[in-house]
Amino acid sequence: MNAVSKPLERFKTYLELVKFEHTVFALPFAYAGLFLASKSELGTWFPGFTVLFWVTLAMIGARTAAMALNRVIDAAIDARNPRTSMRHVPKGAVKPLEGYALAAVSLLVLGLSAWQLNPLCLMLMPLAVVFLVLYPYTKRFTWLCHLWLGITDGAAAAGGYIAVTGRFDATAWLLWLVVIFWMVGLDVIYATQDYDFDRENGINSIPQRFGIPQSLEMAKLTHAMMWALLLAVGIVAGSGIVYYLGVMIMGAILWYEHSIVNPKDLTRVNEAFFNANTWLALTMIASVVLDVLLR
């Protein structure tokens, strides 16, 4: 392996470690907040490349730090779980120190981005760091770990909004709640895969606490709440028909997601978790952008 390809291979390994492709989940909601705020605050859909750049960098930094820490902190648990035993840290492909270093660099990127945006973003940054650093530990103490994840990820949507306005408005709070309920539901669905392992090893989760059938019903309820909050966002933001059409499509995607997962057949959990939610996030940003362009 030559001198150029080796660093590139290592970089690819780090991207795989943090599942960089999953950034597509929360980033569109951050952009949705960004564009909605720009429309109401600046009278135009686009806030400028500078703000877009720093919001994007902040999102990448926050999520990369969170995932790197999660992988290192949970390495011992992952090593015991057949589903996760071949992740990079348990199998030795990435050393714990490397994971911590990646997280530290990512947090510096987050801090720099917040500083470049506005005082409120910088003020809230330490709180965001506390939430993302503590998340991996929550499953050791409470089945509300899914809610903690939702609060952590939901901050991205609100952050996109306040990056433009420098304040919290109703739309920012509603977007935060949208992502909270979305993340809780999808994370509960994902956690059903580890039901037996979690019960045997004392790992807390909603499926471990309430069983798979009831947990899937709870996931349906949280996603119904998400859908209602999407309608509320449109009302508060003064959105048009294109946005509401997008909300209808997102409702159909959520219905499909729950239709392919049931207590007797969990073989399509990954399809529900990744494919369906990727399309949902992309529908969200597309409907917001098209709507603000046409208004």
C-alpha positions, 0 to 999 in steps of 0.5 A: 500500500503506497503512502497516499492510499494508506491515509485514504483507507484509514479515513474510510475506516473512520467514516465506517466507524461513525456510519457517516451515511446516517448523517442524512437522517438529521441533516435535512431537518437542520436544513429545514430549520435553516430555510424556514428561518431564512424565509421568515427572517430574511424574506428569501429561502437561502441564508447564504453559503457562509451560514450553510457551510457552518451549519453543515460543519456543525452537524457533521462535527456533532454527529461524528463526535457522538458516534465515535464516543458511542462506539468507544464507550460501548465497545465492551457491550458490543463485543458481547453482542453477536450483532455488533461484535464485528464493529471496528473497536471490538475487533481491533480495527480502530483503537479506543484512543483513535476513537477519542481523538476523532471525537475530540477533533469533531467537538473542536469543529462543532465549537468553531462552527457555533462560534462562527454562527451567532452568540446563542449557538455558541452559548448552547454548544456546551449543553449540546456536548453534554447531551451527546457525550452522556448518551452512550451511558443512558442505556446503562441506567434507564429505558428512557435512553431513546428519549435522550437520543431524540433530545440530542438529535432534535437539537440539530433542527432547532440549531438550524433555525437559530443559526439564522435568527439568533433566537428560539421561536415557536418554529424552532421548538416545534422542529425540535419536537418533531425530531425528538418523536421521530428519533424515539420511534425509529430507535425503539424499532431498531432496539427490537433487534437486541431484545434477547441480548438486552434482557440477558445483559441488563441493558435498558431499552423500551423493548427490554422493559415493555416487550416487543409488541408493546414497544412497536405500538409505542413507536407507532404512537411517537411517529403519530405525534411526529406527524401531527407536529409536522402539521403544526410546523406548517401552520406556525411557519405559514407554509403552503400546499407543497409543504403539506403535500410533503407531510402527506408523503411522510405520513405514508412513509411512516405507515410503510415503515410500521407495516413491514415490522411486526413482533413475529417478523423483525427481518426488515428492521434495517430496511425500516430503520435506514431506507424508510427514514432516509426517504422521510428525511429527504422528503422533509427537506424537499418539501420545505425548499420547494414550498419556500421557493414557491411562496 
